[in-house]
Amino acid sequence: MSARTLLISDPQMVRHDPGAGHPESPNRLARILEVFQKAPVAGTEMRPARKATHQELSLAHDPGHVARLSDLTGAAARLDPDTAISPGS
């Protein structure tokens, strides 16, 4: 059986803008998705994202961190020196 790679994405993800100069940018992601749709990579499947539950998020993150991020919905904030969120994040 060959290995498969699953790519999960949602149009909302291109609204995440951590700011000028950051390697994550809406344009970069939009271009990656555009190229992937035009020329899919063998062994890769693309599926739409779904909203994660608080329980699922708490499997990977401290519940306090999950709550803090929920409180920042729709805001711009810097979580650490390399991680920023925007109103669209």
C-alpha positions, 0 to 999 in steps of 0.5 A: 500500500502506498503512502498518502498525504492528506491536505486539509484546507478551507477558504477562510485560511487565506484570511489569516494575515500575520503581517508584513514580512512574515513568511505566512501570508494570504498570497502565499497560501492562495498561490500554493492552493491554486498550483495544487488544484491545477497540478495535484501531487500524486498520492495527495488528497485534498479535503475541506476543513471542519471546525475543531471542537474544544475537546479536540483542540485541548488534546494538543493545547492547554485548555487555557490557551484554547480559551485565550484564543477563543477570546481573541476571535476577530482581533489582531494580537501577537501570541509570541515573537513569531506568532501573530493573529489577525481579525481573519485568523 
